[in-house]
Every structure is written in structure tokens, then in C-alpha cells.
Amino acid sequence: MRTLLICHEGADLDREGLARWFGSFSTLAGVVVIREPRGRLRKRIAREIERVGLWRFLDVLAFRAYYVVAQAAADRAWERRELERLRAAYPQRPDAPELIVSSPNSKEAEAFVRAQRPDLVVARCKTLLAERVFSIPRLGTFVMHPGICPEYRNAHGCFWAKASGDDGNVGMTLLRIDKGVDTGPVFGYFRVAADARESHVVTQHRVVTEQLDAIRDMLLAIEAGTAPPIDTSGRRSAAWGQPWLSSLIKIHARSTTEVKSEKLKVKSEGAKV
């Protein structure tokens, strides 16, 4: 099976870690690396303000500030350790060609994907792909969506599952891209147990990197034609956005309450003995 990866520049766990993983069970035909222009961030900000309003967007900015101060450095260290683990697990780095583009929907990206003739593409990017790009591989283009779909579509589904107290649905959805936003056929769910104090970034990495054997098996089953889509009809569907500091505070408060309750329970049981 010929595979192709689409990822962002600077996302080393994807660009190198997943590339090594792909090479362990398939022929990695190429990597499209997205180097986004500054204007793309401004468009995302405008879109989020339109979606949630200015006052709620201040909640988003507060979360970002907290993350930079309290979690970003530890997350970077975690990512370096995880990349070293993947290098050890998959020592052979494929000699696959790379193309650096400003958008995966550019004519250059489309031509590159066509030229590499992949059977299957995995897109690890924030940009919605145009049909003329995602329809190229014969098996389809897949995303490892950080969230259980259809309940947690769009962005940061793992965070919002934790914020909703839905700890059993912190995980990743392997789905094939269609014209909607995370609405394509679902082929697998890959869940993890995540501590309330763990950052949303680490959780979103773990739902992929700790499940690579199972994800590999699913992709091979898709190639073999033995992996039917999961029926999601009748389930609640919701699209989420950027994390809020107010929701993070609630996650931490609930965790503190649960810890206190557990300590009281242990103390009570000890008194009975």
C-alpha cells in the first residue's frame, strides 16, 4: 500500500514520528508539509469570533495565555521525549520526497499528490481539504480527528469531552474525509484515559501515538476491504471550537472534588475497620 502524509511544519511528531510509523507497514510515497502564511491565523481568529462572539473569544485568549505560562514548556519536553520513543520504535526513516506548500489545496500540492499515486492519504492538518485533493487516493483521505465523532466534531474534541465530564469519550476518531466537517464515514475509535491536569495538547497526541498498532491494523483492514464503516446514525452531533479558560477551571474543580471525595471514602472505610 502506498501512503502519503499531510502535516504542518513544526509538527515533528507527525512529520518525522508518523512518517517512520508509515514506513514500518507501507510504502510512504511522500509528505506534504504546510508552511502557513501569517494571514491564515488572522482568518482563523475572525472565524472563531464570528462563531462564539467577542466576549467568549476573550475566554479563548485567556486560555491561550494560561497555556503559554503554565503548560507549553512541559508539553514541548513531552513531545521531545515522545519523538525519541517513536525513533526507537521505528528506527528506519523512509526516504520519501517532501513538498513544502502554503496550502494543501494549492495546485502544487494537488499535482504532487497525483504524481506520488498514493492508495491512501492521512491528513494531519487544520485546513479543510478540497474535494479535488481528498478524492485522489483510491482508498480515500483519512483524518485522525482528536475527538469522538459525531459528538465532538470540529476542534479540540478531547478537551471538550473532559469539559463535559464525558471522560469515557476522550479519544480519536479515524474517519474518511467527505465534503462536510468531520462528517465522513467512521472506521474506528481509539480512546485513552486522561488525567484532568494533563494538557489538551498531550492528550491529543496520546490518542494517536499510544494507539499506533491498532491504527495500523485498521488501515490495513481498510486496504483489504474488511473494515466496514461504523453506523453513527441517531447519535448526537455537535461542532466545537477553541478551548475556554472557564471550562478548564471547571475541569480542574471537578477533579479536585473527586479527589477529596475519594480521600473521604478511604478515610471512612478505614474508620469502619
C-alpha positions in Angstrom: 0.0 0.0 0.0 1.3 3.4 -1.0 0.6 6.1 1.6 1.0 9.8 1.8 1.1 12.2 4.8 -0.1 15.8 5.0 1.1 17.7 8.1 2.2 21.1 9.4 5.8 22.4 9.5 7.0 22.2 13.1 4.8 19.2 13.9 7.7 16.8 14.4 5.6 14.0 15.9 3.8 13.9 12.6 6.5 14.9 10.1 9.0 12.5 11.5 7.3 10.3 14.0 4.3 9.3 11.9 6.5 9.1 8.8 8.6 6.5 10.4 5.5 4.6 11.5 4.0 4.7 8.0 7.3 3.3 6.7 7.0 0.3 9.0 4.0 -1.2 7.3 3.5 0.7 3.9 5.4 2.5 1.2 5.4 6.1 2.2 5.1 7.8 -1.1 5.5 11.4 0.0 4.9 14.1 2.6 3.1 17.4 2.1 4.3 19.9 4.6 2.2 23.0 5.2 4.1 26.3 6.0 1.1 28.6 6.7 1.3 32.3 5.9 0.6 34.8 8.7 -2.7 35.7 7.2 -4.1 32.3 7.9 -4.1 32.8 11.6 -5.9 36.1 11.2 -8.6 34.3 9.3 -9.0 31.7 12.0 -9.3 34.3 14.6 -12.0 36.1 12.6 -13.8 32.8 12.1 -13.8 32.0 15.8 -15.0 35.5 16.8 -17.9 35.1 14.3 -18.6 31.6 15.8 -18.6 32.4 19.5 -18.7 36.2 19.8 -16.2 38.7 21.1 -16.7 38.2 24.8 -16.4 34.4 24.6 -13.3 34.9 22.4 -11.7 36.7 25.3 -12.2 33.4 27.2 -10.3 31.7 24.4 -7.5 34.2 24.7 -7.3 33.8 28.4 -7.0 30.0 27.9 -4.1 30.6 25.4 -2.3 32.9 27.9 -2.7 30.3 30.7 -1.4 27.6 28.4 1.7 29.5 27.4 2.6 30.4 31.0 1.6 27.1 32.7 1.8 24.2 30.2 3.6 25.0 27.0 7.2 24.3 28.2 6.3 21.0 29.8 4.4 20.0 26.6 7.4 20.7 24.4 9.6 18.5 26.7 7.0 15.7 26.5 6.9 16.0 22.7 10.7 15.6 22.5 10.6 12.5 24.7 7.7 11.0 22.7 9.6 11.6 19.4 12.6 9.8 20.9 10.3 6.9 21.8 9.0 6.8 18.2 12.5 6.9 16.8 13.4 3.9 18.9 10.3 2.0 18.0 10.6 2.8 14.2 14.3 3.2 13.6 14.0 3.3 9.8 13.0 6.8 8.4 11.6 6.4 4.9 13.4 8.2 2.1 10.1 9.8 0.9 10.0 13.1 -1.0 8.6 16.2 0.7 6.8 19.2 -0.7 6.5 22.4 1.3 3.4 24.4 0.5 1.4 27.3 1.9 -1.8 25.3 1.5 -2.6 21.6 0.9 -5.2 22.8 -1.6 -2.7 24.6 -3.8 -2.1 23.4 -7.4 1.4 22.4 -6.4 0.1 20.2 -3.6 -2.5 18.6 -5.8 0.0 17.9 -8.5 2.4 16.3 -6.0 -0.2 14.0 -4.5 -1.3 12.9 -8.0 2.3 12.3 -9.0 3.0 10.1 -5.9 0.0 7.9 -6.7 -1.0 7.1 -3.1 -3.6 4.4 -2.3 -4.4 6.2 1.0 -3.7 9.6 2.4 -3.7 10.7 6.1 -4.2 14.4 6.6 -2.9 15.8 9.9 -3.8 19.4 9.2 -6.1 22.2 10.3 -7.1 23.1 6.8 -10.2 21.6 5.2 -9.2 19.8 2.0 -10.8 20.5 -1.3 -12.5 17.5 -3.0 -10.1 17.7 -5.9 -7.3 16.8 -3.4 -9.0 14.4 -0.9 -10.6 12.4 -3.7 -7.2 11.5 -5.4 -6.3 8.3 -3.4 -8.4 5.2 -4.4 -9.0 4.3 -0.7 -9.7 7.8 0.3 -8.1 10.5 2.5 -8.4 9.9 6.3 -8.1 12.1 9.4 -7.2 11.1 12.9 -9.6 13.5 14.5 -8.9 14.4 18.1 -12.4 13.7 19.4 -15.1 11.1 19.3 -17.4 11.8 16.3 -20.2 12.7 15.8 -20.5 14.0 19.3 -17.2 16.0 19.3 -16.6 17.3 15.7 -14.5 20.3 14.6 -11.8 21.3 17.0 -10.3 20.0 20.3 -12.8 17.2 20.9 -10.7 15.7 23.7 -10.8 18.9 25.7 -14.5 19.3 25.3 -15.2 15.7 26.3 -13.3 16.3 29.5 -15.1 19.7 30.0 -18.4 17.9 29.6 -17.5 15.2 32.1 -17.6 12.7 29.4 -14.3 11.0 30.3 -15.2 7.8 28.5 -15.2 9.6 25.2 -11.7 11.1 25.3 -10.2 9.7 22.2 -9.6 9.8 18.4 -11.8 9.1 15.5 -10.4 7.6 12.3 -12.7 8.8 9.6 -12.6 9.2 5.8 -13.0 12.8 4.6 -16.1 13.9 2.7 -17.4 17.4 1.9 -18.5 18.1 5.5 -16.6 18.9 8.7 -15.7 15.6 10.3 -18.9 14.0 8.9 -17.4 11.3 6.8 -17.6 7.5 7.4 -16.1 6.4 10.7 -13.8 3.4 10.8 -12.5 3.3 14.4 -12.4 4.9 17.8 -9.2 5.0 19.8 -9.7 6.1 23.4 -7.3 6.9 26.3 -7.6 7.6 30.0 -6.6 11.3 30.6 -6.0 13.0 33.9 -7.8 16.3 34.4 -4.5 18.0 34.9 -3.0 16.7 31.6 -2.8 19.4 28.9 -5.1 19.2 25.9 -2.1 19.1 23.7 -0.6 16.0 25.3 -4.0 14.2 25.3 -4.4 14.9 21.6 -1.0 13.5 20.9 -1.6 10.4 23.1 -4.8 9.4 21.3 -2.6 8.8 18.3 0.9 7.8 19.4 -0.3 5.4 22.1 -2.6 3.6 19.6 -0.4 3.2 16.5 -0.5 -0.6 16.4 -4.3 -0.5 16.4 -4.5 2.3 13.9 -2.1 0.4 11.6 -4.3 -2.7 11.8 -7.3 -0.7 10.9 -5.6 1.0 7.9 -4.5 -2.5 6.6 -8.1 -3.7 7.1 -9.4 -0.8 5.1 -6.9 -1.7 2.3 -8.1 -5.3 2.4 -11.7 -4.2 2.3 -12.6 -5.9 5.6 -13.3 -2.8 7.6 -16.9 -1.6 7.2 -17.8 1.9 8.5 -19.3 2.2 11.9 -23.0 3.2 11.9 -23.3 6.5 13.7 -26.9 7.3 12.8 -29.2 8.6 15.5 -26.3 9.8 17.7 -25.9 13.4 18.9 -23.8 15.5 16.6 -22.1 18.8 17.7 -19.3 21.0 16.4 -16.9 22.5 19.0 -14.2 25.2 18.9 -11.2 26.5 20.7 -10.8 25.7 24.5 -12.0 28.2 27.1 -10.3 29.0 30.3 -13.6 29.0 32.2 -14.1 25.4 31.1 -10.6 24.4 32.1 -11.3 25.8 35.6 -14.4 23.6 35.8 -12.4 20.6 34.8 -9.8 21.2 37.5 -12.5 22.0 40.1 -14.3 18.7 39.3 -11.1 16.8 39.6 -10.3 18.4 43.0 -13.8 17.5 44.2 -13.4 13.9 43.0 -10.0 13.5 44.7 -11.5 14.9 48.0 -14.4 12.5 47.8 -12.1 9.6 47.2 -10.0 10.5 50.2 -13.1 10.8 52.4 -14.3 7.4 51.2 -11.0 5.8 52.0 -10.9 7.5 55.4 -14.5 6.4 56.1 -13.7 2.8 55.2 -10.6 2.8 57.3 -12.6 4.0 60.3 -15.0 1.1 59.9 -12.2 -1.4 60.1 
